[in-house]
Amino acid sequence: MGALVPLVLVLVVTGGRGAPRDTLACTQGLACRLLGPDVLCGMEPQGPNRGLALSRLRLEPALRCTGPVACSPCLEARLRLAVPRSTAAPRIPAARHGGDAGWGSTKRGDASPKHNASGVLLLAGHTYTSSRCVAVEVWAPIGTALPGRTLGWVTFRCFEAPLGSELRVMAYTTAQGHQRLSQQQRVPDCSWPVAQSAVPQCQVPRLQVSPGPKEVVIEVQGAMPGHNYTLRLYHNQSHGTGGPGRVVTVQSSNVSYSLPAEEVLPCLCLQVWLETQDPLRATLCPFSHDPEAWQRLWARSRLVLHAEAQALTCSLSSPCDLPAELIPCWQPAPTGPCQALPGLQHPAMGQGSQELWGLQPHPNLCVQVWSHGQVQLSQCLWDRALPGRPDDILLLEHHGNTSLCALERGACTPLASFTPTGLGHPGLLEQELRRDVAMGQCRQIWHHENSTVVTLWACPTHKYLRARWVLAWMGVLLGAACLLLLLLLKKEDIKGWLKSLRVGYSSAAPLRGRRALLVHAVEPVAERAACALLAALRPLGLAVAAAPGGGSGAAAWGPLPWLHAQHHRALRGGDTIIILLSPAAVAAAHQWDADPSPGDVPTAAPCEAFAAALSCAVPALTAGNGRYVVARLEAVVPAVPAVLRAAPAFALPSETRGFLRALAAPRCRGRWLEPYVAAVAEGLRRAVGE
């Protein structure tokens, strides 16, 4: 008769204590059972081991599931049992009270295995962080089995461990001189196709972005209901990432979030993941090619020049990395083109200050930020107190003083063909400029330390201009003297001719030659009134520039530099500055009601031209500088703010006559205004009425 030898298997694995979900299976002819859910490692139960050997240990990936999509990865251990080759299998005689010889019952739980024998086997597994032990009792028939013959397989399912971790499993018996089997295998990760649809850590939601005019809708698709997810919005930058995360509990498979459009930048990225250990993350950066996001980024970026004693540095600040080039250029006139300096282009190096190739500060130097073939930012040194003059000429020297050329209009013109503005024929100053460079009269702007090929010089020309202007003024004075003599000789005839000329000239355009700057707020009623004023004042010959506006000049400079240049020009030239009051303009002016100190100027939005104009006008009004006129739209503005009451104010359209007299004073007097008063008043009524 055969006999069954009892075996106990102990397994040590990562993942904590055992669980009721453990299963044990034996092949036909074997019987087995678990000895409790867990046993203490090192304190395994002892037992005899007669006639059984461990021939093979195999680990296979598996899943332990509590629901359709709630599974965890594990390894299934399969142990093959065989008859040892060194010993013969014992035979058990038949029962004395009759009965046939044969195998004993293999039913689990047989309390009197008269025809069976039992033994103990152990399994053990190890990881870096924790261990678990499981004991299994096995009955096996060995009566007539030959040495080395396989008795069957015992399968334990299964041993949990983190995704992708290493697990080592050992199998051995408890008898003296026991045999050991060992195998190490990696627990499957999310690359296993079976795990991708069943393990929560491997199920990454999808991100869908739907842009709109005022907000962007971010939709998390394919999330598992009842699980916690983290949605993070951050700026992807080379020097680090930043941005808050949002922890949400998903109650349905699709969840939407709204983000204001003004927060969307090209480097804004989205990331979502399940709140669990080592989850996969879905990352999306959908705005890197969005034109509106790039416009928003450039509006928030700032370029600042620092004119230090020995070098020119700049700092470029932006919420994102800028794929741009810093190009220094030479701009003698604020409204003229900026000539790029050859060989000094350099990529923007992210945030922080950087030196501009050893350039020496000069009032005509500017730095432009180029990206995608356009000038995005520009900063100049016109208003800095620096050595040099705006009328200096920039010379480029090649291999010593024998080759000099002047940088102008995108090219380098040889001095023999160069004609400075107002200095006569080409080559007139060639010898003088060469002498100035040789004698150190010119200022070196740039010279590379490791190269003697190219040097940039800024040479003054005012001394040559002054010498020639003296001759010109002498000619003008001589002509004026002759004209005065002629007037004295024919005083009466000339007086009559001048009087008739003045009457004819005044009737055609009484304010010809006069200039004015019209400043208004950006709102519909103000823009309509400004257009009406511009159209009504044009027949008077008054040249009016409106801000905001500026045409190509504002487009080349930017709105705020253009506005400051126009305001400075109006103050210097004695032009009239018209402040048009509308509801938005009054709201901006009320910020000054607290009578701030000169150093405490109210903050203006970067693109609000009217608030920026007030920051220039209020100090000038307080100091009594400039010719300011306040025009109030009486239909929408009841009174003039206190901060602007130092200037003469007129309610339009009812006080149009006084407004035109203020623009004409002190040149024109009389009744010449009457034909224009009605036209100006009617145009304003239509504009405000609309």
C-alpha positions as CSV (number, residue, x, y, z in Angstrom):
1,M,0.0,0.0,0.0
2,G,1.1,3.5,-0.6
3,A,1.6,6.2,2.0
4,L,1.2,10.0,2.1
5,V,4.1,12.0,3.6
6,P,2.9,15.3,5.2
7,L,4.8,18.5,4.1
8,V,4.6,22.1,5.4
9,L,5.6,25.0,3.1
10,V,6.6,28.4,4.5
11,L,6.9,31.5,2.2
12,V,8.4,34.9,3.0
13,V,7.4,37.8,0.7
14,T,7.0,41.5,0.7
15,G,3.7,43.1,1.2
16,G,2.7,42.6,4.8
17,R,0.6,40.0,6.5
18,G,-1.4,37.3,4.8
19,A,-5.0,37.8,3.6
20,P,-8.0,35.5,3.4
21,R,-7.7,35.8,-0.4
22,D,-4.8,33.3,-0.4
23,T,-5.5,30.1,-2.3
24,L,-3.8,26.7,-2.4
25,A,-4.1,24.0,-5.0
26,C,-2.6,20.5,-5.5
27,T,-2.5,18.3,-8.5
28,Q,-4.4,15.0,-8.6
29,G,-3.1,12.5,-6.1
30,L,-2.0,15.1,-3.6
31,A,-3.8,16.8,-0.7
32,C,-2.8,20.0,1.0
33,R,-4.0,22.7,3.3
34,L,-2.7,26.0,4.8
35,L,-1.7,26.0,8.4
36,G,-3.2,29.3,9.3
37,P,-3.0,32.6,7.3
38,D,0.5,33.4,8.5
39,V,3.3,31.9,10.6
40,L,6.1,33.7,12.3
41,C,9.3,33.4,10.2
42,G,11.9,31.3,12.0
43,M,9.3,29.6,14.2
44,E,7.9,27.3,11.5
45,P,6.1,24.0,12.7
46,Q,8.4,20.9,12.7
47,G,7.6,17.5,11.3
48,P,9.0,14.4,9.7
49,N,10.0,14.2,6.1
50,R,10.0,10.6,4.8
51,G,10.5,9.9,1.2
52,L,9.8,13.4,-0.4
53,A,12.1,15.8,-2.2
54,L,11.7,19.3,-3.8
55,S,12.6,19.0,-7.4
56,R,11.6,22.4,-8.9
57,L,10.3,25.9,-7.8
58,R,8.7,28.1,-10.4
59,L,7.3,31.7,-10.0
60,E,4.7,33.1,-12.4
61,P,3.0,36.6,-12.5
62,A,-0.6,36.8,-11.4
63,L,-3.2,39.2,-10.2
64,R,-5.1,39.3,-6.9
65,C,-8.5,41.1,-7.4
66,T,-11.3,42.3,-5.2
67,G,-13.2,43.7,-8.2
68,P,-13.1,44.1,-12.0
69,V,-10.6,47.0,-11.8
70,A,-9.3,46.6,-8.3
71,C,-6.4,44.2,-8.6
72,S,-2.9,44.1,-7.3
73,P,0.1,42.4,-8.8
74,C,1.6,39.3,-7.2
75,L,3.7,36.2,-7.9
76,E,2.3,32.6,-7.9
77,A,4.6,30.0,-6.5
78,R,4.5,26.4,-7.9
79,L,6.5,23.7,-6.2
80,R,7.1,20.2,-7.8
81,L,7.4,17.2,-5.4
82,A,9.3,14.0,-6.3
83,V,10.6,10.8,-4.6
84,P,14.2,11.2,-3.5
85,R,16.8,9.2,-5.4
86,S,18.9,8.3,-2.4
87,T,16.3,6.3,-0.5
88,A,13.6,3.7,-1.4
89,A,10.0,4.5,-0.7
90,P,8.6,2.6,2.3
91,R,5.7,0.3,1.8
92,I,2.7,0.2,4.1
93,P,1.1,-3.3,4.6
94,A,-2.6,-3.8,4.1
95,A,-4.9,-3.7,7.0
96,R,-5.3,-6.9,9.2
97,H,-9.0,-6.8,9.3
98,G,-9.4,-7.3,5.6
99,G,-9.3,-4.8,2.8
100,D,-7.3,-4.5,-0.4
101,A,-3.8,-3.1,-0.6
102,G,-3.7,0.3,-2.2
103,W,-3.4,4.1,-1.6
104,G,-4.8,5.6,1.5
105,S,-7.5,8.3,1.4
106,T,-6.1,11.7,0.5
107,K,-9.1,13.6,1.8
108,R,-8.0,16.6,3.8
109,G,-8.6,16.4,7.5
110,D,-8.4,12.6,7.8
111,A,-7.6,12.1,11.5
112,S,-6.4,8.5,11.2
113,P,-4.3,8.1,8.1
114,K,-3.8,4.3,8.5
115,H,-2.7,3.9,4.9
116,N,-1.0,7.4,4.6
117,A,2.1,9.1,5.9
118,S,2.8,12.8,6.4
119,G,5.7,15.2,6.5
120,V,6.5,19.0,6.6
121,L,7.9,21.2,3.8
122,L,8.7,25.0,4.1
123,L,8.9,27.9,1.6
124,A,10.5,31.3,2.3
125,G,10.8,34.5,0.4
126,H,12.6,37.8,1.0
127,T,12.6,41.4,-0.2
128,Y,14.4,44.6,0.9
129,T,11.7,45.9,3.1
130,S,9.5,43.2,4.6
131,S,8.8,39.4,4.9
132,R,5.9,37.1,5.1
133,C,5.7,33.4,6.0
134,V,3.0,30.9,5.0
135,A,2.9,27.2,6.1
136,V,1.3,24.5,4.0
137,E,0.7,20.8,4.9
138,V,0.8,18.3,2.1
139,W,-0.1,14.6,1.8
140,A,1.6,12.6,-1.0
141,P,1.4,8.9,-2.1
142,I,4.9,7.3,-2.2
143,G,4.1,3.5,-1.9
144,T,5.3,2.2,-5.3
145,A,6.9,5.4,-6.7
146,L,10.3,5.0,-8.2
147,P,13.2,7.3,-7.1
148,G,13.2,10.7,-8.9
149,R,9.6,10.2,-10.0
150,T,7.4,13.4,-9.9
151,L,4.5,13.1,-7.4
152,G,2.7,16.3,-8.3
153,W,2.6,20.1,-8.0
154,V,1.6,22.4,-5.1
155,T,0.5,25.9,-6.2
156,F,0.1,28.8,-3.8
157,R,-1.6,32.0,-5.1
158,C,-0.2,34.5,-4.4
159,F,2.5,36.7,-2.9
160,E,1.9,40.5,-3.2
161,A,4.7,43.0,-3.7
162,P,4.9,46.6,-5.1
163,L,4.9,47.1,-8.8
164,G,8.3,46.3,-10.4
165,S,9.9,45.2,-7.1
166,E,12.3,42.2,-6.7
167,L,11.0,39.1,-4.8
168,R,13.1,36.1,-3.7
169,V,11.3,32.9,-2.8
170,M,12.9,29.8,-1.1
171,A,11.5,26.3,-0.6
172,Y,12.9,23.8,2.0
173,T,11.8,21.1,4.4
174,T,11.9,21.0,8.2
175,A,13.7,17.7,8.4
176,Q,17.4,17.6,9.3
177,G,19.7,18.1,6.3
178,H,16.8,19.7,4.4
179,Q,17.1,20.6,0.7
180,R,16.7,24.3,-0.4
181,L,15.3,25.7,-3.7
182,S,15.6,29.5,-4.4
183,Q,14.4,31.8,-7.2
184,Q,14.3,35.6,-7.6
185,Q,11.9,37.4,-10.0
186,R,10.6,40.9,-10.5
187,V,6.9,41.6,-9.8
188,P,5.2,42.8,-13.0
189,D,4.9,46.5,-13.6
190,C,2.4,48.5,-15.7
191,S,4.1,47.3,-18.9
192,W,2.4,44.0,-18.4
193,P,-0.7,44.1,-20.6
194,V,-2.9,42.2,-18.1
195,A,-2.1,44.8,-15.4
196,Q,-2.9,47.9,-17.6
197,S,-6.6,47.3,-17.5
198,A,-7.0,45.8,-14.0
199,V,-4.4,47.5,-11.6
200,P,-5.5,51.0,-10.4
201,Q,-1.9,52.3,-10.4
202,C,-1.6,51.5,-14.1
203,Q,-4.9,53.2,-15.1
204,V,-3.9,56.8,-15.9
205,P,-6.7,59.2,-16.8
206,R,-6.7,61.2,-20.0
207,L,-6.5,65.0,-20.1
208,Q,-8.6,66.9,-22.6
209,V,-8.2,70.7,-23.0
210,S,-10.9,72.9,-24.6
211,P,-9.8,76.5,-25.0
212,G,-12.5,79.3,-24.9
213,P,-12.5,83.1,-25.1
214,K,-12.5,83.7,-21.3
215,E,-11.5,80.3,-19.8
216,V,-9.9,77.0,-20.6
217,V,-11.8,73.8,-19.7
218,I,-9.6,70.9,-18.5
219,E,-11.4,67.6,-18.5
220,V,-10.1,64.5,-16.7
221,Q,-11.4,61.5,-18.7
222,G,-11.3,57.8,-17.7
223,A,-10.9,58.3,-14.0
224,M,-12.1,55.6,-11.6
225,P,-15.0,56.7,-9.4
226,G,-14.4,56.9,-5.7
227,H,-10.6,57.3,-6.0
228,N,-8.5,60.3,-5.1
229,Y,-6.5,62.0,-7.9
230,T,-4.1,64.9,-7.9
231,L,-4.3,67.4,-10.7
232,R,-1.3,69.7,-10.9
233,L,-0.8,72.9,-13.0
234,Y,2.8,74.1,-13.2
235,H,5.2,76.1,-15.3
236,N,7.8,73.9,-17.0
237,Q,11.1,75.8,-16.9
238,S,14.7,74.8,-17.3
239,H,15.6,76.2,-13.8
240,G,12.7,74.3,-12.1
241,T,9.0,73.8,-12.0
242,G,6.4,75.6,-10.0
243,G,2.7,75.6,-9.5
244,P,0.1,74.4,-7.0
245,G,-1.5,71.0,-7.2
246,R,-5.3,70.4,-6.7
247,V,-6.4,67.3,-4.8
248,V,-9.9,66.2,-5.8
249,T,-12.2,63.2,-5.2
250,V,-13.5,61.9,-8.5
251,Q,-17.2,60.8,-8.3
252,S,-17.6,60.0,-12.0
253,S,-15.4,59.0,-14.9
254,N,-15.3,62.5,-16.4
255,V,-14.6,65.7,-14.3
256,S,-14.1,69.2,-15.7
257,Y,-12.1,72.2,-14.3
258,S,-12.0,75.8,-15.5
259,L,-8.9,77.9,-15.7
260,P,-9.0,81.7,-16.5
261,A,-7.6,82.4,-20.0
262,E,-5.2,85.0,-18.6
263,E,-3.4,82.3,-16.7
264,V,-2.6,80.3,-19.8
265,L,1.1,80.6,-20.8
266,P,3.1,78.5,-23.3
267,C,5.0,76.7,-20.5
268,L,1.8,75.8,-18.6
269,C,1.7,72.0,-18.2
270,L,-0.9,69.7,-16.6
271,Q,-0.3,66.5,-14.7
272,V,-2.7,64.0,-13.1
273,W,-2.1,60.9,-11.2
274,L,-3.9,58.5,-8.8
275,E,-3.1,59.0,-5.1
276,T,-1.2,55.7,-4.4
277,Q,2.3,54.5,-4.1
278,D,4.5,55.1,-7.2
279,P,1.6,55.9,-9.6
280,L,1.9,56.5,-13.3
281,R,1.4,60.2,-14.3
282,A,-0.3,61.6,-17.3
283,T,1.4,64.8,-18.4
284,L,0.2,67.3,-21.1
285,C,1.7,70.7,-22.2
286,P,-0.9,71.8,-24.7
287,F,-0.2,75.5,-25.0
288,S,3.4,75.5,-26.3
289,H,2.2,76.6,-29.8
290,D,-0.8,78.8,-28.8
291,P,-0.3,82.3,-30.3
292,E,-2.5,84.0,-27.7
293,A,-0.5,82.3,-24.9
294,W,2.7,83.7,-26.5
295,Q,1.3,87.2,-26.6
296,R,0.3,86.9,-23.0
297,L,3.8,85.7,-22.1
298,W,5.6,88.6,-23.9
299,A,3.2,91.1,-22.2
300,R,4.4,89.7,-18.8
301,S,8.1,89.7,-19.7
302,R,10.4,92.5,-18.7
303,L,13.8,93.6,-20.1
304,V,15.8,95.9,-17.9
305,L,19.2,97.4,-18.8
306,H,21.8,98.2,-16.1
307,A,24.4,100.7,-17.1
308,E,27.3,100.0,-14.8
309,A,30.7,101.7,-14.7
310,Q,32.6,99.4,-17.0
311,A,30.0,97.2,-18.7
312,L,26.4,97.0,-19.8
313,T,24.3,94.3,-18.3
314,C,20.6,93.3,-18.7
315,S,18.1,91.1,-16.9
316,L,15.2,89.4,-18.7
317,S,12.4,88.2,-16.4
318,S,9.6,86.0,-17.6
319,P,7.3,83.3,-16.2
320,C,8.6,80.9,-18.9
321,D,11.8,80.1,-20.7
322,L,12.0,82.4,-23.8
323,P,13.4,81.1,-27.1
324,A,14.9,84.4,-28.0
325,E,18.0,86.3,-28.9
326,L,19.4,89.4,-27.3
327,I,20.6,91.8,-30.0
328,P,22.3,95.1,-29.1
329,C,21.8,97.9,-31.6
330,W,22.6,101.6,-32.2
331,Q,19.7,104.1,-32.4
332,P,20.7,107.8,-32.7
333,A,17.1,109.0,-32.9
334,P,14.2,107.7,-30.9
335,T,12.0,107.5,-34.0
336,G,14.7,106.1,-36.3
337,P,15.8,102.5,-37.0
338,C,18.0,100.6,-34.7
339,Q,21.2,99.4,-36.4
340,A,22.2,95.9,-35.1
341,L,25.8,95.6,-34.0
342,P,27.5,92.8,-36.0
343,G,28.5,89.6,-34.3
344,L,27.0,90.5,-30.9
345,Q,23.8,88.4,-31.0
346,H,23.4,86.1,-28.0
347,P,20.7,83.7,-26.9
348,A,18.7,84.7,-23.9
349,M,20.1,82.8,-20.9
350,G,16.9,82.4,-18.8
351,Q,16.2,84.4,-15.7
352,G,18.7,86.7,-13.9
353,S,21.3,89.2,-14.9
354,Q,23.8,88.7,-17.7
355,E,26.6,90.8,-19.2
356,L,26.2,92.1,-22.7
357,W,29.5,91.0,-24.2
358,G,31.6,93.7,-22.6
359,L,29.7,96.6,-24.2
360,Q,30.4,100.0,-22.8
361,P,27.3,102.1,-22.0
362,H,26.3,104.9,-24.4
363,P,23.1,106.9,-24.8
364,N,22.5,105.5,-28.3
365,L,22.7,101.8,-27.3
366,C,19.6,99.7,-27.2
367,V,18.9,96.0,-26.6
368,Q,16.2,94.2,-28.5
369,V,14.7,90.7,-27.8
370,W,14.1,88.9,-31.1
371,S,11.8,85.8,-31.3
372,H,10.1,84.2,-34.3
373,G,11.6,86.9,-36.6
374,Q,10.1,89.9,-34.6
375,V,11.2,92.4,-32.0
376,Q,9.3,91.4,-28.9
377,L,11.0,93.6,-26.3
378,S,13.2,96.7,-26.5
379,Q,15.0,98.8,-24.0
380,C,17.3,101.8,-24.6
381,L,19.6,104.2,-22.7
382,W,18.3,107.5,-24.0
383,D,17.4,108.9,-20.6
384,R,20.5,107.8,-18.8
385,A,23.3,110.2,-17.8
386,L,26.1,108.5,-19.7
387,P,29.2,109.6,-21.5
388,G,28.6,110.4,-25.2
389,R,26.1,112.4,-27.3
390,P,23.1,111.4,-29.4
391,D,24.8,112.8,-32.5
392,D,27.9,110.5,-32.2
393,I,28.8,108.4,-35.2
394,L,29.5,104.7,-34.7
395,L,32.6,103.5,-36.6
396,L,33.7,99.9,-37.1
397,E,37.4,99.3,-37.4
398,H,38.9,96.3,-39.2
399,H,42.5,95.3,-38.7
400,G,43.7,98.7,-37.4
401,N,42.9,102.3,-38.4
402,T,43.5,101.6,-42.2
403,S,39.9,100.2,-42.6
404,L,37.1,102.3,-41.0
405,C,33.4,102.3,-42.0
406,A,30.3,103.9,-40.5
407,L,27.4,101.8,-39.4
408,E,24.2,103.2,-40.9
409,R,20.9,101.9,-42.5
410,G,21.8,98.2,-42.2
411,A,25.3,98.5,-43.8
412,C,28.8,99.6,-43.0
413,T,29.6,102.6,-45.3
414,P,33.3,103.4,-46.0
415,L,34.3,106.8,-44.7
416,A,35.2,107.9,-48.3
417,S,31.5,107.5,-49.2
418,F,30.0,108.5,-45.9
419,T,27.9,111.7,-45.6
420,P,27.0,112.8,-42.1
421,T,23.6,114.5,-41.8
422,G,23.9,118.1,-42.6
423,L,27.6,118.1,-43.4
424,G,27.8,118.4,-47.1
425,H,29.4,116.0,-49.7
426,P,30.6,112.4,-49.2
427,G,34.0,111.9,-47.5
428,L,34.0,115.4,-46.0
429,L,34.9,114.1,-42.5
430,E,37.1,111.1,-43.5
431,Q,40.4,112.6,-42.4
432,E,39.0,114.2,-39.3
433,L,37.4,111.0,-38.1
434,R,40.6,109.0,-38.8
435,R,42.6,111.5,-36.8
436,D,40.1,111.4,-33.9
437,V,40.4,107.6,-33.7
438,A,44.2,107.7,-33.8
439,M,44.4,110.4,-31.1
440,G,41.9,108.8,-28.7
441,Q,39.1,111.4,-29.3
442,C,36.6,108.6,-30.0
443,R,35.3,106.4,-27.3
444,Q,35.7,102.6,-27.6
445,I,32.3,100.9,-27.3
446,W,33.3,97.3,-27.8
447,H,36.5,95.3,-28.3
448,H,36.8,91.5,-27.9
449,E,39.5,90.6,-25.5
450,N,40.6,87.6,-27.5
451,S,40.4,89.2,-31.0
452,T,42.0,92.1,-32.7
453,V,39.8,92.0,-35.8
454,V,36.9,94.3,-34.9
455,T,36.5,97.4,-32.7
456,L,33.5,99.7,-32.3
457,W,34.1,103.5,-31.8
458,A,31.7,106.2,-31.0
459,C,33.1,109.5,-32.5
460,P,31.6,112.9,-31.8
461,T,30.5,115.1,-34.7
462,H,29.0,118.1,-32.9
463,K,32.2,120.1,-33.1
464,Y,32.2,119.8,-36.9
465,L,28.5,120.6,-37.0
466,R,29.0,123.7,-34.8
467,A,31.7,125.1,-37.1
468,R,29.5,124.8,-40.2
469,W,26.4,126.1,-38.4
470,V,28.3,129.3,-37.6
471,L,28.7,130.0,-41.3
472,A,25.1,129.1,-41.9
473,W,23.9,131.5,-39.2
474,M,26.0,134.3,-40.5
475,G,24.3,133.8,-43.9
476,V,20.9,133.8,-42.2
477,L,21.7,137.0,-40.3
478,L,22.9,138.7,-43.4
479,G,19.7,137.8,-45.2
480,A,17.6,139.1,-42.3
481,A,19.4,142.4,-42.3
482,C,18.7,142.8,-46.0
483,L,15.0,142.0,-45.5
484,L,14.7,144.5,-42.6
485,L,16.3,147.2,-44.8
486,L,13.8,146.4,-47.5
487,L,10.9,146.7,-45.0
488,L,12.1,150.0,-43.8
489,L,12.3,151.3,-47.4
490,K,8.7,150.2,-48.3
491,K,7.1,150.1,-44.9
492,E,3.5,151.0,-46.0
493,D,3.4,148.7,-49.0
494,I,4.8,145.7,-47.0
495,K,2.4,146.3,-44.1
496,G,-0.6,146.1,-46.4
497,W,0.7,142.9,-48.1
498,L,1.4,141.2,-44.7
499,K,-2.0,142.1,-43.5
500,S,-3.7,140.6,-46.5
501,L,-1.5,137.5,-46.3
502,R,-2.4,137.0,-42.6
503,V,-6.1,137.3,-43.2
504,G,-6.0,134.8,-46.0
505,Y,-3.8,132.4,-44.1
506,S,-5.9,132.6,-41.0
507,S,-9.2,132.0,-42.8
508,A,-7.8,128.9,-44.4
509,A,-6.3,127.2,-41.3
510,P,-6.0,129.6,-38.2
511,L,-4.0,127.1,-36.1
512,R,-1.6,125.9,-38.8
513,G,1.7,125.0,-37.3
514,R,0.4,124.4,-33.8
515,R,0.6,120.9,-32.2
516,A,-1.4,119.2,-29.5
517,L,-1.3,115.8,-27.6
518,L,-4.8,114.3,-26.8
519,V,-4.8,111.8,-23.9
520,H,-7.9,109.8,-23.3
521,A,-8.9,106.5,-21.6
522,V,-9.6,103.2,-23.4
523,E,-13.4,103.0,-23.4
524,P,-16.0,103.4,-26.2
525,V,-17.4,106.9,-25.2
526,A,-13.9,108.4,-24.9
527,E,-12.7,106.8,-28.2
528,R,-15.7,108.2,-30.1
529,A,-15.2,111.6,-28.6
530,A,-11.5,111.6,-29.4
531,C,-12.2,110.7,-33.0
532,A,-14.8,113.5,-33.2
533,L,-12.3,116.0,-31.8
534,L,-9.6,114.9,-34.2
535,A,-11.9,115.3,-37.2
536,A,-13.3,118.7,-36.0
537,L,-9.8,120.2,-35.3
538,R,-8.2,119.1,-38.5
539,P,-9.7,122.0,-40.6
540,L,-8.2,124.4,-38.1
541,G,-4.7,123.2,-39.1
542,L,-4.0,121.9,-35.6
543,A,-1.8,118.7,-35.6
544,V,-3.1,116.4,-32.9
545,A,-1.6,113.1,-31.8
546,A,-3.9,110.8,-29.8
547,A,-2.8,108.4,-27.0
548,P,-3.6,105.5,-26.9
549,G,-2.9,105.3,-30.6
550,G,0.4,106.4,-32.2
551,G,0.3,104.4,-35.4
552,S,3.6,102.9,-36.5
553,G,5.5,104.9,-33.9
554,A,3.8,103.2,-31.0
555,A,4.0,99.8,-32.8
556,A,7.8,100.2,-33.1
557,W,8.5,101.6,-29.6
558,G,5.7,100.1,-27.5
559,P,2.7,102.2,-26.2
560,L,4.4,103.5,-22.9
561,P,7.8,104.5,-24.4
562,W,5.9,106.3,-27.2
563,L,3.6,108.1,-24.8
564,H,6.5,109.3,-22.6
565,A,8.4,110.5,-25.7
566,Q,5.3,112.4,-27.0
567,H,4.7,114.0,-23.6
568,H,8.4,115.0,-23.3
569,R,8.2,116.5,-26.8
570,A,5.0,118.5,-26.0
571,L,6.5,120.0,-22.8
572,R,9.8,120.9,-24.6
573,G,8.0,122.4,-27.6
574,G,5.3,124.3,-25.7
575,D,2.5,122.2,-27.3
576,T,-0.9,121.9,-25.8
577,I,-1.7,118.7,-23.9
578,I,-5.5,118.0,-23.9
579,I,-6.8,115.7,-21.1
580,L,-10.2,114.2,-22.2
581,L,-12.2,113.2,-19.1
582,S,-14.6,110.2,-19.4
583,P,-15.9,107.9,-16.6
584,A,-12.8,105.6,-16.8
585,A,-10.5,108.6,-16.9
586,V,-12.1,110.1,-13.8
587,A,-11.7,106.7,-12.0
588,A,-8.0,106.7,-12.8
589,A,-7.7,110.4,-11.7
590,H,-9.3,109.6,-8.3
591,Q,-6.3,107.5,-7.4
592,W,-4.5,110.9,-6.9
593,D,-7.1,112.4,-4.6
594,A,-5.0,111.4,-1.5
595,D,-2.4,113.9,-2.7
596,P,0.5,111.4,-2.8
597,S,4.1,112.5,-2.3
598,P,6.3,112.8,-5.4
599,G,7.9,109.5,-4.6
600,D,4.6,107.7,-4.0
601,V,3.1,107.6,-7.6
602,P,0.0,105.4,-8.1
603,T,0.8,102.2,-9.9
604,A,-0.4,102.0,-13.5
605,A,-1.2,98.9,-15.4
606,P,1.5,98.2,-18.0
607,C,-0.8,98.8,-20.9
608,E,-3.0,101.6,-19.5
609,A,-1.8,104.7,-21.4
610,F,-4.1,107.2,-19.6
611,A,-2.9,106.1,-16.1
612,A,0.7,106.4,-17.4
613,A,-0.1,109.9,-18.8
614,L,-1.4,111.0,-15.4
615,S,1.9,109.9,-13.8
616,C,3.6,112.5,-16.1
617,A,0.9,115.2,-16.1
618,V,0.1,115.5,-12.4
619,P,3.7,116.3,-11.3
620,A,4.0,118.8,-14.1
621,L,0.7,120.5,-13.2
622,T,1.8,120.7,-9.5
623,A,5.0,122.4,-10.6
624,G,3.2,124.7,-13.0
625,N,4.9,123.4,-16.1
626,G,3.4,122.8,-19.5
627,R,0.2,124.0,-21.3
628,Y,-2.6,121.6,-20.2
629,V,-6.3,121.9,-21.1
630,V,-9.0,119.6,-19.5
631,A,-12.0,118.7,-21.7
632,R,-14.9,117.2,-19.7
633,L,-17.7,115.3,-21.4
634,E,-20.5,116.9,-19.5
635,A,-23.0,114.2,-20.4
636,V,-21.1,111.5,-18.5
637,V,-18.7,113.4,-16.2
638,P,-20.3,115.8,-13.7
639,A,-17.1,117.4,-12.3
640,V,-13.4,117.7,-12.8
641,P,-11.3,115.6,-10.3
642,A,-9.4,117.8,-7.7
643,V,-6.0,116.6,-9.0
644,L,-6.6,118.2,-12.4
645,R,-8.2,121.5,-11.3
646,A,-5.0,123.4,-11.7
647,A,-5.5,123.4,-15.5
648,P,-8.3,125.3,-17.3
649,A,-11.3,123.0,-17.8
650,F,-14.2,123.2,-20.2
651,A,-17.4,121.2,-20.4
652,L,-18.0,119.9,-23.9
653,P,-20.0,120.5,-26.0
654,S,-21.5,123.5,-24.2
655,E,-18.2,125.3,-23.7
656,T,-16.7,124.6,-27.1
657,R,-16.0,128.3,-27.8
658,G,-13.9,128.7,-24.7
659,F,-12.1,125.4,-25.4
660,L,-11.1,126.6,-28.9
661,R,-9.9,129.9,-27.5
662,A,-7.7,128.1,-25.0
663,L,-6.2,126.1,-27.9
664,A,-5.6,129.2,-30.0
665,A,-4.2,131.5,-27.2
666,P,-2.3,133.6,-27.4
667,R,-1.8,133.6,-31.2
668,C,-5.3,134.2,-32.6
669,R,-8.0,136.6,-31.4
670,G,-11.3,138.0,-32.9
671,R,-14.3,136.3,-34.3
672,W,-12.5,133.7,-36.4
673,L,-13.8,130.9,-34.1
674,E,-17.5,131.2,-35.0
675,P,-17.4,129.0,-38.1
676,Y,-15.7,126.2,-36.2
677,V,-17.6,126.2,-32.9
678,A,-20.8,124.8,-34.2
679,A,-19.0,122.0,-36.2
680,V,-16.9,120.9,-33.2
681,A,-20.0,121.0,-30.8
682,E,-22.2,119.0,-33.2
683,G,-19.5,116.3,-33.8
684,L,-19.1,115.9,-30.0
685,R,-22.9,115.6,-29.5
686,R,-23.2,112.9,-32.0
687,A,-20.2,111.0,-30.6
688,V,-21.5,111.1,-27.0
689,G,-25.1,110.4,-28.1
690,E,-24.0,107.1,-29.7
